[in-house]
């Protein structure tokens, strides 16, 4: 088989795929910079540049992968960094980044006031580079790199350098994040990758995949699902108990393979798709499975993190809060790929 069947048949690489940047011009997202990325395999997704380079829409062929909240894509709004106002601009999407100094509910103490999941997802990126594929020149790789700064006068001053990359012909999204303390004093650090999956990938009977020891987060609603004897590894029908703010969450201590990688994801045999999420145990030792099965708000989150969403105050009290010294960097690598019944054994 010809490894390059497009030879002498292409005029422009976008005919195969690549990165297209744009600005939304309508609705609550008006003026927001985005980038559509097409892998040339049926996997395509929207990077919201003005929201920490998070990912909103994502599709494999005709199937949507991520959950889009009723809010949709919005412009960044720093006024929502307080209390639970974060929910006013929570797109959901395939990925919402949480941190960089706090993940969890709103709280206030001697060290300051912190809103739900921190301000990073409300922060625009400064694009550093766009590398387009060049199939005619022999390169199928592409990447988008930007810097997102979470800072204020007198600190803390943290910078997230994010690279989202892939290769034409591979249904894969790769994330390489570097968080560096650009300030002159130690800075607290917490990070959580809020991946959100919706219909039709998440549907009745879809298997929720992860391995490791687990416990319920502990609330009454959590214990109704995350308990021995409950089938919390299958997506149920919509639940009346999850109308409004009803939800459940389990805290998982994931098992890594011999190379240090953990695997989680969603496997839907009905549509023949397995979305596989991989991350490194030494970088992200915790995993949260959020389940919210309300009618019209049907979603599950699989969320690797440096911590569960316990908040900075509790992490400080438990002596698990990370402190980055001036100039110190933490690195995070994650990967999403799509396996299908047609090409890969889903087991």
HUZI-V21180 format. One record per residue. N is the residue number from 1. RES is the residue in one letter. SS is DSSP state (a for helix, b for strand, c for the rest). NEAR is the number of other ideal C-beta (glycine too) atoms within 10 Angstrom. Layout:
[[N | RES | SS | NEAR] [N | RES | SS | NEAR]]
//
This chain:
[[1 | X | c | 3] [2 | X | c | 6] [3 | X | c | 6] [4 | X | c | 12] [5 | X | c | 8] [6 | X | c | 14] [7 | X | c | 10] [8 | X | c | 7] [9 | X | c | 8] [10 | X | c | 13] [11 | X | c | 7] [12 | X | c | 8] [13 | X | a | 20] [14 | X | a | 14] [15 | X | a | 12] [16 | X | c | 17] [17 | X | c | 23] [18 | X | b | 21] [19 | X | b | 19] [20 | X | b | 13] [21 | X | b | 14] [22 | X | b | 12] [23 | X | b | 12] [24 | X | c | 19] [25 | X | c | 9] [26 | X | c | 7] [27 | X | a | 11] [28 | X | a | 15] [29 | X | a | 21] [30 | X | c | 12] [31 | X | c | 11] [32 | X | c | 21] [33 | X | b | 20] [34 | X | b | 20] [35 | X | b | 20] [36 | X | b | 14] [37 | X | b | 23] [38 | X | b | 19] [39 | X | c | 24] [40 | X | c | 23] [41 | X | c | 19] [42 | X | c | 14] [43 | X | b | 23] [44 | X | b | 17] [45 | X | b | 24] [46 | X | b | 21] [47 | X | b | 28] [48 | X | b | 28] [49 | X | c | 22] [50 | X | c | 22] [51 | X | c | 30] [52 | X | c | 26] [53 | X | c | 29] [54 | X | b | 26] [55 | X | b | 26] [56 | X | b | 24] [57 | X | b | 20] [58 | X | b | 26] [59 | X | b | 15] [60 | X | b | 20] [61 | X | c | 13] [62 | X | c | 8] [63 | X | b | 17] [64 | X | b | 17] [65 | X | c | 26] [66 | X | b | 25] [67 | X | c | 22] [68 | X | b | 18] [69 | X | c | 19] [70 | X | c | 9] [71 | X | c | 14] [72 | X | c | 16] [73 | X | c | 24] [74 | X | c | 22] [75 | X | c | 18] [76 | X | c | 17] [77 | X | c | 14] [78 | X | a | 10] [79 | X | a | 9] [80 | X | a | 20] [81 | X | a | 21] [82 | X | c | 15] [83 | X | c | 15] [84 | X | c | 14] [85 | X | a | 16] [86 | X | a | 21] [87 | X | a | 14] [88 | X | a | 12] [89 | X | a | 23] [90 | X | c | 21] [91 | X | c | 26] [92 | X | b | 24] [93 | X | c | 28] [94 | X | c | 27] [95 | X | b | 27] [96 | X | b | 28] [97 | X | b | 25] [98 | X | b | 23] [99 | X | b | 27] [100 | X | b | 29] [101 | X | c | 22] [102 | X | c | 30] [103 | X | c | 30] [104 | X | c | 22] [105 | X | c | 16] [106 | X | c | 17] [107 | X | b | 17] [108 | X | b | 12] [109 | X | b | 12] [110 | X | c | 5] [111 | X | c | 13] [112 | X | b | 12] [113 | X | b | 11] [114 | X | b | 25] [115 | X | c | 20] [116 | X | c | 23] [117 | X | c | 27] [118 | X | c | 24] [119 | X | c | 23] [120 | X | a | 25] [121 | X | a | 26] [122 | X | a | 24] [123 | X | c | 21] [124 | X | c | 18] [125 | X | c | 23] [126 | X | b | 12] [127 | X | b | 15] [128 | X | b | 12] [129 | X | b | 9] [130 | X | b | 15] [131 | X | b | 15] [132 | X | c | 15] [133 | X | c | 24] [134 | X | b | 14] [135 | X | a | 19] [136 | X | a | 15] [137 | X | a | 8] [138 | X | c | 7] [139 | X | b | 14] [140 | X | c | 19] [141 | X | b | 13] [142 | X | b | 23] [143 | X | b | 18] [144 | X | b | 23] [145 | X | b | 18] [146 | X | b | 22] [147 | X | b | 15] [148 | X | b | 25] [149 | X | b | 16] [150 | X | b | 21] [151 | X | c | 14] [152 | X | c | 9] [153 | X | c | 5] [154 | X | c | 9] [155 | X | c | 15] [156 | X | c | 20] [157 | X | c | 18] [158 | X | b | 23] [159 | X | b | 18] [160 | X | b | 24] [161 | X | b | 19] [162 | X | b | 22] [163 | X | b | 18] [164 | X | b | 23] [165 | X | b | 17] [166 | X | b | 28] [167 | X | b | 18] [168 | X | c | 20] [169 | X | c | 15] [170 | X | c | 16] [171 | X | c | 22] [172 | X | b | 17] [173 | X | b | 23] [174 | X | b | 17] [175 | X | b | 19] [176 | X | b | 16] [177 | X | b | 22] [178 | X | b | 14] [179 | X | b | 25] [180 | X | b | 19] [181 | X | b | 24] [182 | X | c | 16] [183 | X | c | 19] [184 | X | c | 11] [185 | X | c | 12] [186 | X | c | 15] [187 | X | b | 24] [188 | X | b | 21] [189 | X | b | 23] [190 | X | b | 26] [191 | X | b | 24] [192 | X | b | 27] [193 | X | b | 26] [194 | X | b | 25] [195 | X | b | 28] [196 | X | b | 27] [197 | X | b | 26] [198 | X | c | 21] [199 | X | c | 16] [200 | X | c | 14] [201 | X | c | 25] [202 | X | c | 23] [203 | X | c | 15] [204 | X | c | 14] [205 | X | c | 11] [206 | X | c | 25] [207 | X | b | 14] [208 | X | b | 20] [209 | X | b | 17] [210 | X | c | 19] [211 | X | c | 14] [212 | X | b | 15] [213 | X | b | 9] [214 | X | b | 15] [215 | X | b | 12] [216 | X | b | 20] [217 | X | c | 19] [218 | X | c | 10] [219 | X | c | 12] [220 | X | a | 9] [221 | X | a | 19] [222 | X | a | 20] [223 | X | a | 13] [224 | X | a | 16] [225 | X | a | 21] [226 | X | c | 22] [227 | X | c | 12] [228 | X | c | 5] [229 | X | c | 5] [230 | X | c | 14] [231 | X | c | 9] [232 | X | c | 20] [233 | X | c | 12] [234 | X | b | 11] [235 | X | c | 24] [236 | X | c | 16] [237 | X | c | 10] [238 | X | c | 15] [239 | X | c | 19] [240 | X | a | 9] [241 | X | a | 15] [242 | X | a | 22] [243 | X | c | 13] [244 | X | c | 8] [245 | X | c | 10] [246 | X | c | 16] [247 | X | c | 21] [248 | X | b | 26] [249 | X | b | 21] [250 | X | b | 22] [251 | X | b | 22] [252 | X | b | 22] [253 | X | b | 14] [254 | X | b | 20] [255 | X | c | 12] [256 | X | c | 16] [257 | X | c | 11] [258 | X | c | 5] [259 | X | c | 7] [260 | X | c | 11] [261 | X | b | 16] [262 | X | b | 24] [263 | X | b | 16] [264 | X | b | 22] [265 | X | b | 22] [266 | X | b | 23] [267 | X | b | 17] [268 | X | b | 22] [269 | X | c | 12] [270 | X | c | 10] [271 | X | c | 15] [272 | X | c | 15] [273 | X | b | 24] [274 | X | b | 22] [275 | X | b | 28] [276 | X | b | 19] [277 | X | b | 23] [278 | X | b | 18] [279 | X | b | 27] [280 | X | b | 18] [281 | X | c | 19] [282 | X | c | 9] [283 | X | c | 18] [284 | X | c | 21] [285 | X | c | 17] [286 | X | b | 21] [287 | X | b | 26] [288 | X | b | 22] [289 | X | b | 22] [290 | X | b | 19] [291 | X | b | 24] [292 | X | b | 19] [293 | X | b | 23] [294 | X | b | 17] [295 | X | c | 11] [296 | X | c | 7] [297 | X | b | 18] [298 | X | b | 22] [299 | X | b | 22] [300 | X | b | 23] [301 | X | b | 21] [302 | X | b | 23] [303 | X | b | 26] [304 | X | b | 27] [305 | X | b | 25] [306 | X | c | 22] [307 | X | c | 26] [308 | X | c | 24] [309 | X | c | 24] [310 | X | c | 22] [311 | X | c | 22] [312 | X | a | 22] [313 | X | a | 18] [314 | X | a | 16] [315 | X | a | 21] [316 | X | a | 14] [317 | X | a | 12] [318 | X | c | 10] [319 | X | c | 6] [320 | X | c | 15] [321 | X | c | 20] [322 | X | b | 17] [323 | X | b | 13] [324 | X | b | 21] [325 | X | c | 11] [326 | X | c | 14] [327 | X | c | 10] [328 | X | c | 14] [329 | X | b | 12] [330 | X | b | 18] [331 | X | b | 12] [332 | X | b | 20] [333 | X | b | 15] [334 | X | b | 21] [335 | X | b | 18] [336 | X | b | 24] [337 | X | b | 19] [338 | X | b | 25] [339 | X | b | 18] [340 | X | b | 16] [341 | X | c | 12] [342 | X | c | 6] [343 | X | c | 9] [344 | X | c | 13] [345 | X | c | 7] [346 | X | c | 15] [347 | X | c | 6]]
//
